[in-house]
Amino acid sequence: HLAATGSESVVDTSLLEGLLTKLPSADGIEDFEADEEGLLFTSTLLPLLVALSSGLEALLSGHTHWVMTLAAYEADDGCPVLVSAGADETVRIWRNVQEGNGPWCTLEGHSDHVRALAAYRLADGRRRIASGSSDSTVCIWDPESKGDAIAVLASHADWVRALAAFTASDGSALLACGLADGSVKVWIVEGDEFVESHTLTGHDGMVMALASYATSSSGAPRVISGSADRSLRIWDAERGGMALRTLQGHRHWVTALESFPSSENQPLLASGCADASIFIWDPEVGGHPVRRLMGHKDWVCELVSFLGADRRRLLASASADRTVQIWDPALDGPSLLLLEGHAHWVRGLAVLPGGVGRNGEGRPLLASGSDDRTIRIWHMDV
């Protein structure tokens, strides 16, 4: 990366050397070709060099098709764990991602694109991963076992495009599945057993994204769905699936959702759209968005929030324009940071909890997954 020192910039060559030893093979990315002299740098090397200057920590390869979704959690030993999935029908688990190693394990069981992931804890503290697929199933995995799925939820009428795990008022775990038929199916999680609770209906297009939050007044859980019908719906997912309000204003498919607390600890909601816009909403008030963030040039595919180095709440967005942008959702104006380097659509984002940089310093780490089959780990010096 480039570190400013007075009027000069110093290149961290050790990072570049480390990346070059871990680049995808030539059939996985077209930035390099091999000859008897070793790696021949082509004109498409520029995205990698730009990424280095933007804070690239590591480059992960292993997927054989598009990387479509990411999730992350902190293991019991404090190590951040990254989960990825995509069009190669696999779920992959990565440890020590800042070192650029290959996947720790690969989980197989789906028969079509894996489009959604959710990480959650059982009541006894054990970790579980849910993966939703175009094969219309949700698989439940024990990320520590490296084995087969421990449960398969197969009674969905269409593709599973989105997942959200959340906690009910009584402390029980719930899993919401957004489907391509426009519905949201809610499951009650009882250990590794699942009971169908109810189905939320009302959208006129595919459910593209899900999120959840707890109300500031009572802590009651809410589920938000974003749809190809250009609307967002907020549901009381505990009371038979009552729709509380509909948010409208987007001019195209709603493709990404993220809920996060304001500086006053009030719930806020970010929605991304296929028209390249991001709206910020007060979900408890409804009405018009409180802010519009413009800067992308194509679909906004994913949104995640995190605390920056100065403890500000920040928002990251991934786009089909091949970039990731970092925003302060409390401010109007352009993004704070533009991350470039991916060679195709960026579809997945995840914030690595307890992120630690290559040199051992604590700072936020952001993972981005792309149709170029790679995952990039970025350090966030904002």
C-alpha positions in Angstrom: 0.0 0.0 0.0 1.0 3.6 -0.2 1.8 5.4 3.0 2.1 9.2 3.0 5.3 10.5 4.6 5.5 14.3 4.2 5.5 15.0 0.5 6.5 11.5 -0.5 4.8 8.1 -0.8 6.5 4.9 0.3 5.4 1.6 -1.4 5.1 -1.3 1.0 6.9 -3.8 -1.4 6.5 -6.7 1.1 2.7 -6.5 0.6 3.1 -6.6 -3.2 5.5 -9.6 -3.1 3.1 -11.4 -0.8 0.2 -10.8 -3.1 2.0 -11.9 -6.2 2.6 -15.3 -4.6 -1.1 -15.8 -4.0 -2.6 -14.5 -7.2 -5.3 -16.7 -8.9 -4.3 -19.0 -11.7 -4.4 -17.7 -15.2 -7.7 -19.5 -15.8 -9.2 -17.7 -12.8 -8.3 -14.1 -13.7 -6.9 -12.6 -16.9 -4.6 -10.0 -15.4 -1.5 -12.2 -15.8 0.0 -14.7 -18.2 2.9 -17.0 -17.6 6.0 -17.5 -19.7 9.5 -18.9 -19.2 10.5 -15.7 -17.4 7.7 -16.1 -14.8 4.8 -13.6 -14.6 4.3 -11.3 -17.6 2.6 -8.1 -16.5 -0.1 -7.0 -18.9 -1.9 -3.7 -19.3 -4.6 -5.0 -17.0 -2.3 -4.9 -14.0 -3.4 -1.4 -13.3 -6.5 -2.4 -11.2 -4.2 -4.3 -8.8 -1.8 -1.4 -8.4 -4.8 0.9 -7.8 -6.1 -1.5 -5.2 -2.7 -1.6 -3.4 -2.8 2.2 -3.0 -6.4 2.0 -1.7 -5.6 -0.3 1.2 -5.7 -3.9 -0.1 -4.7 -6.2 2.7 -5.0 -9.6 0.9 -6.4 -11.3 -2.2 -8.2 -14.6 -1.8 -8.8 -17.1 -4.6 -10.5 -20.5 -4.6 -13.9 -20.1 -6.1 -14.3 -21.3 -9.6 -17.3 -19.0 -10.5 -18.8 -15.8 -9.3 -18.5 -14.9 -5.6 -22.1 -13.8 -4.9 -22.4 -13.4 -1.1 -20.3 -13.1 2.0 -20.8 -13.3 5.8 -18.4 -13.0 8.7 -18.3 -13.8 12.4 -15.8 -14.0 15.3 -14.8 -17.5 16.3 -14.6 -18.5 20.0 -10.8 -17.9 19.9 -11.3 -14.4 18.7 -10.3 -15.1 15.2 -12.4 -13.4 12.5 -13.9 -16.0 10.1 -15.1 -15.2 6.6 -17.8 -17.2 4.8 -18.2 -17.0 1.0 -20.6 -18.6 -1.5 -21.5 -18.2 -5.2 -22.2 -19.6 -8.6 -19.9 -22.6 -8.2 -22.6 -24.0 -5.7 -20.2 -24.1 -2.8 -19.8 -22.4 0.6 -16.2 -21.7 1.6 -14.9 -20.8 5.1 -11.7 -18.8 5.4 -9.5 -18.2 8.5 -6.6 -15.8 8.9 -7.7 -14.0 5.8 -5.1 -11.2 6.1 -2.5 -13.8 5.3 -4.1 -14.5 1.9 -4.3 -18.3 2.4 -6.8 -20.6 0.6 -10.1 -21.6 2.1 -10.0 -23.5 5.4 -12.8 -25.8 4.2 -15.3 -26.1 1.3 -18.9 -27.1 2.0 -20.9 -28.8 -0.8 -24.6 -29.7 -1.0 -26.3 -27.1 -3.2 -27.2 -27.8 -6.8 -27.4 -24.2 -8.1 -26.0 -20.7 -7.4 -25.7 -19.9 -3.7 -27.1 -16.4 -3.4 -27.4 -15.6 0.4 -25.7 -16.4 3.7 -26.5 -15.7 7.3 -24.4 -16.5 10.4 -26.0 -16.9 13.8 -25.6 -18.5 17.2 -27.8 -21.1 18.8 -29.0 -20.7 22.4 -26.0 -22.7 23.7 -23.5 -20.5 21.8 -22.7 -22.8 18.9 -22.3 -21.2 15.5 -24.4 -22.0 12.5 -24.3 -20.8 8.9 -27.4 -20.7 6.7 -27.0 -20.7 2.9 -29.8 -19.9 0.4 -29.7 -21.1 -3.2 -31.4 -20.9 -6.6 -32.1 -24.6 -6.0 -34.9 -23.4 -3.7 -33.3 -24.8 -0.5 -31.6 -23.4 2.6 -28.8 -25.5 4.0 -27.7 -25.2 7.6 -24.0 -25.9 8.4 -21.8 -26.3 11.4 -18.8 -24.3 10.4 -16.5 -26.2 12.7 -17.3 -29.7 11.3 -16.3 -29.4 7.7 -19.1 -32.0 7.0 -22.4 -32.2 5.3 -25.3 -29.9 5.9 -27.0 -30.7 9.3 -30.4 -29.6 8.0 -31.9 -28.7 4.6 -35.0 -26.5 4.4 -36.6 -27.6 1.1 -40.2 -26.3 1.2 -39.6 -23.1 -0.7 -41.6 -22.4 -3.8 -38.8 -20.5 -5.6 -35.2 -19.4 -5.5 -33.9 -18.3 -2.1 -32.4 -14.8 -2.8 -32.0 -13.4 0.7 -31.6 -14.5 4.3 -31.9 -12.7 7.7 -31.4 -14.3 11.1 -32.8 -12.4 14.0 -34.1 -12.8 17.6 -37.7 -12.8 18.7 -38.9 -10.9 21.8 -38.9 -14.1 23.8 -35.2 -14.7 22.9 -35.9 -17.5 20.4 -34.1 -17.4 17.0 -35.9 -16.9 13.7 -34.7 -17.2 10.1 -36.3 -15.2 7.3 -35.9 -16.4 3.7 -36.7 -14.0 0.8 -37.9 -15.8 -2.3 -38.0 -15.0 -6.0 -41.8 -15.5 -5.9 -42.1 -12.3 -3.8 -42.7 -13.9 -0.5 -40.7 -14.1 2.7 -40.9 -17.4 4.7 -40.1 -17.3 8.4 -38.7 -20.3 10.3 -38.5 -20.8 14.0 -35.0 -22.2 14.9 -35.1 -24.8 17.7 -31.5 -25.9 17.9 -30.9 -27.8 14.7 -34.6 -28.3 14.1 -36.7 -25.9 12.1 -40.5 -25.2 12.3 -42.3 -23.2 9.6 -43.9 -20.2 11.3 -45.6 -18.1 8.6 -45.1 -16.5 5.2 -45.1 -12.8 4.5 -46.8 -11.8 1.2 -47.5 -8.6 -0.5 -44.6 -7.8 -2.9 -45.3 -8.0 -6.6 -41.7 -8.9 -7.6 -38.8 -10.9 -6.4 -37.5 -10.3 -2.8 -34.0 -9.2 -3.5 -32.8 -8.3 0.0 -33.6 -8.7 3.7 -32.6 -7.0 6.9 -33.8 -6.7 10.5 -33.7 -4.4 13.5 -35.2 -3.9 16.9 -37.5 -1.0 17.6 -36.1 1.7 19.9 -39.3 1.8 22.0 -39.9 -1.8 22.9 -37.1 -3.8 21.3 -39.6 -5.7 19.1 -38.0 -7.2 16.0 -38.8 -6.0 12.6 -38.0 -7.5 9.2 -37.4 -5.3 6.1 -37.7 -6.7 2.6 -36.6 -5.1 -0.6 -38.1 -6.1 -3.9 -38.0 -5.9 -7.6 -41.3 -4.1 -7.3 -39.2 -1.1 -6.3 -40.6 -1.0 -2.7 -39.5 -1.8 0.8 -41.9 -3.4 3.3 -41.4 -3.4 7.1 -43.0 -6.4 8.8 -43.9 -7.4 12.4 -42.5 -10.9 11.8 -43.8 -12.2 15.2 -47.5 -11.5 14.8 -48.4 -13.6 11.9 -46.5 -11.4 9.4 -48.3 -8.1 9.6 -47.0 -5.5 7.2 -46.5 -2.3 9.1 -45.6 0.1 6.4 -44.3 0.4 2.8 -41.4 2.6 1.8 -41.4 3.8 -1.8 -39.2 6.1 -3.8 -36.7 3.9 -5.7 -37.1 3.9 -9.5 -35.7 0.4 -10.0 -35.2 -2.9 -8.2 -34.3 -2.7 -4.5 -31.2 -4.9 -4.4 -29.5 -4.3 -1.0 -30.5 -3.5 2.6 -28.6 -2.7 5.8 -30.0 -1.6 9.2 -27.7 0.3 11.6 -28.0 2.6 14.7 -27.8 6.3 14.4 -25.5 8.4 16.7 -28.6 8.6 19.0 -29.0 4.8 18.9 -32.1 5.1 16.8 -32.6 2.6 14.0 -31.8 3.7 10.5 -32.0 1.8 7.2 -30.0 2.0 4.0 -31.4 0.6 0.7 -29.4 0.1 -2.5 -31.0 0.1 -5.9 -30.3 -1.1 -9.5 -30.4 2.5 -10.5 -27.1 3.0 -8.6 -28.7 5.1 -5.8 -28.6 4.5 -2.0 -31.4 5.9 0.2 -31.2 6.3 4.0 -34.5 5.9 5.8 -36.0 6.3 9.3 -37.9 2.9 9.2 -40.0 3.8 12.2 -41.3 7.0 10.6 -41.5 6.0 6.9 -42.3 8.6 4.3 -39.5 9.9 2.2 -35.8 8.9 2.6 -33.9 11.3 4.8 -30.8 11.2 2.5 -29.8 10.1 -0.9 -26.2 9.0 -1.6 -25.1 9.1 -5.3 -21.8 8.1 -6.7 -22.1 4.6 -8.2 -22.5 4.1 -11.9 -24.4 0.8 -11.9 -26.4 -1.5 -9.6 -25.7 -1.3 -5.9 -25.4 -5.0 -5.0 -24.7 -5.0 -1.3 -24.5 -2.7 1.8 -22.8 -3.2 5.2 -22.2 -0.8 8.1 -19.3 -0.7 10.4 -17.5 1.5 12.9 -14.6 3.4 11.4 -11.2 4.1 13.0 -12.6 7.2 14.7 -15.7 5.2 15.9 -18.0 6.9 13.4 -20.7 4.7 11.9 -19.8 4.2 8.2 -21.5 2.4 5.3 -19.8 0.4 2.6 -21.5 -0.3 -0.8 -20.6 -2.8 -3.5 -21.6 -2.2 -7.1 -21.8 -3.7 -10.6 -19.5 -0.8 -11.5 -16.7 -2.9 -10.0 -16.1 -0.6 -7.1 -16.6 -0.4 -3.4 -17.4 3.0 -1.8 -17.3 4.0 1.8 -19.8 6.6 3.0 -20.7 8.6 6.2 -24.5 8.0 6.1 -25.0 11.0 8.3 -23.6 13.4 5.7 -24.7 14.5 2.2 -22.2 14.6 -0.6 -19.8 12.2 -2.2 -18.3 9.0 -0.7 -15.3 9.2 1.7 -13.3 6.5 -0.1 -13.4 4.6 -3.4 -11.9 1.1 -3.5 -11.0 -0.2 -7.0 -9.3 -3.3 -8.2 -12.0 -5.9 -9.0 -12.3 -6.8 -12.6 -16.1 -7.5 -12.6 -19.3 -6.9 -10.6 -18.8 -6.7 -6.8 -21.7 -8.6 -5.3 -20.7 -9.4 -1.7 -19.5 -7.5 1.3 -18.7 -8.4 4.9 -17.0 -6.7 7.8 -14.6 -8.9 9.7 -15.2 -8.6 13.4 -12.1 -7.7 15.5 -10.2 -7.1 12.3 -6.4 -7.0 12.7 -4.2 -5.8 9.9 -1.1 -7.5 8.4 1.2 -5.7 10.9 -0.9 -6.6 13.9 -2.6 -3.2 14.3 -6.3 -3.2 15.1 -8.4 -1.6 12.4 -11.6 -2.5 10.5 -11.2 -5.1 7.7 -13.7 -5.3 4.8 -14.1 -8.2 2.5 -15.5 -7.8 -1.0 -16.5 -10.7 -3.3 -16.7 -10.4 -7.1 -17.7 -12.0 -10.3 -14.0 -12.1 -11.1 -13.9 -15.1 -8.7 -11.8 -13.3 -6.1 -12.3 -11.9 -2.6 -10.4 -8.8 -1.6 -9.6 -7.9 2.0 -9.3 -4.1 2.6 -8.1 -2.2 5.6 -10.3 0.7 6.4 -8.2 3.8 7.5 -11.3 6.0 7.7 
